Amino acid sequence: MTDKNLSYLKRISEVFFSFLLLGFTSFGGPAAHLGYFNQTFIKRKQWASEAQYAQWIALSQIIPGPGSSQVGFALGYHRSGVLGAIAAFVAFTLPSFIVMVLLAQFGHHWQGNVWFDAVVHALKLLAVVVVADACVSMWRSFCQSKTMAGVAVFSAALVIWSPFGFASLAVLLIALCFGVITRHSAGATVTESLPKVRCAWAFFGIAVVVFLASFLLAGGMAGLFADFYRAGALVFGGGHVVLPMLATFVPASESDLLLGYAAAQAVPGPMFTMASFLGASATPAGANVWLWAGMATLAVFLSGLLLMLSAQGAWQGLSRHVQFRSAVASLNAAVVGILLAALYHPIGTSSLLSVWDIAIVGLGFIWLISKRPSIFVLILMFVLVGLARSL
């Protein structure tokens, strides 16, 4: 094996194990995952720039699918090509997939455990710290002018106070139009290139063909794949929107849907692994539960990942146009606003339940911005805090 091949395999293994660690420890939902990715891959490992990272986030918000998993998939592709993208997806999804299948089978035994609940709550507090740090970092990068700061504040306010589930998508469309019309930063902002994607149109074609074919499949494992693929292909706005889509397309009981949704919020990793829980619950007697859960999981993610690669290819081709560069600057600012809104709700409102929680988050944030400890050290300290509070 040549040195070049060894170097490539080393990069793939680095991608896999880096995402695997985050798959075990990334509590807090999609916005928190983006904070973890920013801390680990942009600031510490420097696999990509803040500008590239913001473009991936904007893309993940515009196209349907699991937002944080799409960004991780793009990071893996940027680092090591298609195999790196697959490694990133599998590693980040695997821990929550395993936990969700086990919860579907044995979850009732773990409910009400004081230590387990305390550690989960402490990790939610860590998610507040990490997302707050990502907001500060991205604000400094993309909201340097008063105009861009205004776009970010407007975006945050609209997402927070809008009663509609598609507010994030609406904010990005408004920011896109604002940038195209005003050309406010077209002369000063140059979009940093994203990696070229070979056969981008082929990925788009596969996503569309499989979506159309899903309407022809019914019954058995093929029907299971079709139901979950359609649900995943129509989810705009991230993991929390997957519940109504699964309720629409997947023939599951209301109790299974709600229990799977609650479990997805309690475990680390992507919320789309709610499909793992439902796939395991739908397994016929005598069939392999892991195979059925795996098929449901692959189906709900597949469309979004294919669309991420194809959209990235189109994004790259548009980047040389003046209006597009201006629109990207607005989209970057809007993404900061969306993260600020997510920091407030659901992350902050579901995690900061007492003065002690606020104090722990404040101390953790000061520690993070002043000392820059590794994610592993942060996780360990917050787990210890959770265990201490349970006593």
Helices and strands as residue ranges (DSSP letters): H 3-25, H 30-37, I 38-44, H 50-62, H 67-106, G 107-109, H 114-142, H 146-161, H 167-182, H 200-214, H 220-233, G 239-241, H 242-249, H 254-266, G 271-273, H 274-281, H 289-318, H 322-342, I 343-348, H 349-351, H 355-371, H 375-390
